[in-house]
Amino acid sequence: MSVWSRVFAVAYDPFTAAAERAGLGAERDRLLGSVRGRVLEIGAGTGRNVEHYPSEAEVTYTEPDPHMARRLRGRGVEVVEASADALPFPDASFDTVVATLVFCTVPDVGAALREVRRVLAPGGRLLFFEHVRAAPGSKLEAWQDRLERPWQAFAGGCHCNRDFVGALEAESFTLREVRREELRFLGPLLRPVAVGSAVA
């Protein structure tokens, strides 16, 4: 891991604090407030979601970056250091998988979604809040493509121009209650988001 990975993990919470206050925290509440049973959060980062889960949810947290995982453990939770495309859990282990602002950094989105399908119990769902590719032909889409590589280097491997909803459809997930909008409290490249749920 590079020195920048360590710095990025330390800076992440202060860097995103304004967005959390402006509306990102409320989005987390809305997404996670009704989860129950066995929950797996992939790429949990520094643990921004921890306080937003209902007390009755049985949450397992995974995070592949050791610097992020260390900060996540500081929130008093146990962490499995595993990547989303190689989850060390048996088939059908969870009722819900949660992904918030994580699929932008996953090296192989298709492989990760296949792992999500594998660990979900029958009838289980994937809950997601992801920034996504802007509208086709828009100026923002062009800027996302233009700045994707420098942004990736700065932002811990984040790809700002991924079509996450298209990836779900390509892996035969059925979309539920998907909301698309631009959130002004996120950075310009990250404002288009898709929020919702999907079942395998």
CORCOR-V874354 format. One record per pair of residues at least 24 apart in sequence whose ideal C-beta (glycine too) atoms are under 7 Angstrom apart, sorted by the first residue. I is the first residue (numbers start at 1). GAP is how many residues later the second one is. D is the distance in Angstrom with one decimal. If there is no record, write none. Layout:
i = (I & I)
gap = (GAP & GAP)
d = (D & D)
//
This chain:
i = (1 & 1 & 5 & 5 & 5 & 6 & 8 & 9 & 9 & 9 & 9 & 9 & 12 & 12 & 13 & 19 & 19 & 20 & 22 & 23 & 23 & 24 & 27 & 27 & 28 & 28 & 31 & 31 & 31 & 32 & 35 & 35 & 37 & 37 & 38 & 38 & 38 & 39 & 39 & 39 & 39 & 40 & 40 & 40 & 41 & 42 & 42 & 42 & 42 & 43 & 43 & 43 & 43 & 44 & 45 & 46 & 46 & 47 & 47 & 47 & 47 & 49 & 49 & 50 & 50 & 62 & 84 & 84 & 85 & 85 & 85 & 86 & 87 & 87 & 89 & 91 & 91 & 92 & 92 & 92 & 93 & 94 & 94 & 94 & 94 & 95 & 95 & 96 & 96 & 96 & 97 & 98 & 99 & 99 & 99 & 100 & 101 & 101 & 101 & 103 & 103 & 103 & 104 & 104 & 104 & 104 & 104 & 104 & 105 & 105 & 105 & 109 & 109 & 110 & 110 & 110 & 113 & 113 & 113 & 113 & 114 & 117 & 120 & 125 & 125 & 125 & 126 & 126 & 126 & 127 & 128 & 128 & 128 & 129 & 129 & 130 & 130 & 130 & 131 & 131 & 131 & 131 & 132 & 132 & 132 & 132 & 132 & 132 & 132 & 133 & 133 & 133 & 133 & 134 & 140 & 143 & 144 & 147 & 151 & 160 & 160 & 164 & 165 & 168 & 173 & 173 & 173 & 174 & 174)
gap = (65 & 66 & 60 & 62 & 151 & 61 & 148 & 37 & 56 & 58 & 59 & 62 & 33 & 34 & 33 & 166 & 167 & 28 & 163 & 160 & 162 & 161 & 102 & 168 & 24 & 72 & 96 & 98 & 164 & 66 & 61 & 92 & 58 & 59 & 55 & 56 & 57 & 55 & 56 & 57 & 59 & 54 & 57 & 79 & 57 & 42 & 55 & 57 & 60 & 41 & 56 & 59 & 62 & 28 & 27 & 25 & 26 & 24 & 25 & 28 & 30 & 49 & 51 & 25 & 27 & 25 & 28 & 31 & 26 & 27 & 30 & 29 & 28 & 32 & 30 & 27 & 28 & 28 & 29 & 30 & 26 & 25 & 26 & 27 & 30 & 26 & 29 & 28 & 29 & 31 & 29 & 29 & 27 & 29 & 31 & 29 & 28 & 29 & 30 & 27 & 59 & 61 & 26 & 27 & 54 & 55 & 56 & 58 & 51 & 52 & 53 & 53 & 58 & 57 & 60 & 61 & 54 & 55 & 58 & 60 & 57 & 83 & 80 & 72 & 73 & 74 & 47 & 71 & 72 & 70 & 66 & 67 & 68 & 64 & 66 & 34 & 63 & 64 & 55 & 59 & 61 & 62 & 30 & 31 & 32 & 33 & 60 & 61 & 62 & 28 & 29 & 30 & 59 & 58 & 52 & 46 & 45 & 42 & 38 & 29 & 30 & 30 & 29 & 30 & 25 & 26 & 27 & 24 & 25)
d = (6.4 & 6.6 & 6.4 & 5.6 & 6.8 & 4.9 & 4.8 & 6.7 & 6.7 & 3.6 & 4.9 & 5.8 & 6.7 & 5.3 & 5.4 & 4.9 & 5.9 & 7.0 & 3.7 & 6.5 & 4.8 & 6.5 & 5.9 & 6.8 & 4.3 & 6.8 & 5.6 & 5.5 & 6.6 & 6.7 & 5.2 & 7.0 & 3.8 & 6.8 & 6.7 & 4.7 & 4.9 & 6.4 & 6.9 & 4.8 & 6.2 & 4.4 & 4.9 & 6.3 & 4.4 & 4.4 & 6.4 & 5.5 & 6.1 & 5.9 & 6.8 & 3.2 & 6.8 & 5.6 & 6.8 & 4.4 & 5.9 & 6.9 & 4.3 & 4.2 & 6.7 & 6.8 & 6.0 & 4.9 & 6.1 & 6.9 & 3.8 & 6.3 & 3.9 & 4.4 & 5.7 & 7.0 & 4.8 & 5.5 & 5.0 & 5.5 & 6.7 & 6.9 & 4.4 & 6.7 & 5.0 & 5.5 & 6.0 & 6.5 & 6.3 & 5.6 & 5.1 & 6.2 & 5.8 & 6.1 & 4.9 & 5.0 & 6.7 & 4.7 & 6.7 & 4.4 & 6.6 & 6.5 & 6.5 & 5.3 & 6.8 & 5.3 & 6.9 & 6.4 & 4.5 & 5.1 & 6.9 & 5.7 & 6.3 & 4.5 & 5.5 & 7.0 & 4.8 & 6.7 & 6.9 & 6.0 & 6.4 & 6.7 & 4.3 & 6.9 & 6.4 & 4.1 & 5.8 & 4.8 & 6.7 & 5.1 & 6.9 & 6.4 & 4.7 & 5.1 & 7.0 & 7.0 & 6.5 & 6.6 & 4.9 & 4.6 & 6.6 & 5.6 & 6.7 & 4.1 & 6.4 & 5.2 & 6.6 & 6.4 & 5.0 & 6.4 & 5.3 & 6.4 & 4.8 & 5.1 & 6.1 & 4.5 & 6.9 & 4.8 & 7.0 & 6.8 & 5.6 & 6.3 & 6.1 & 4.3 & 6.3 & 6.0 & 5.1 & 5.3 & 4.1 & 6.8 & 5.8 & 6.3 & 5.1)
//
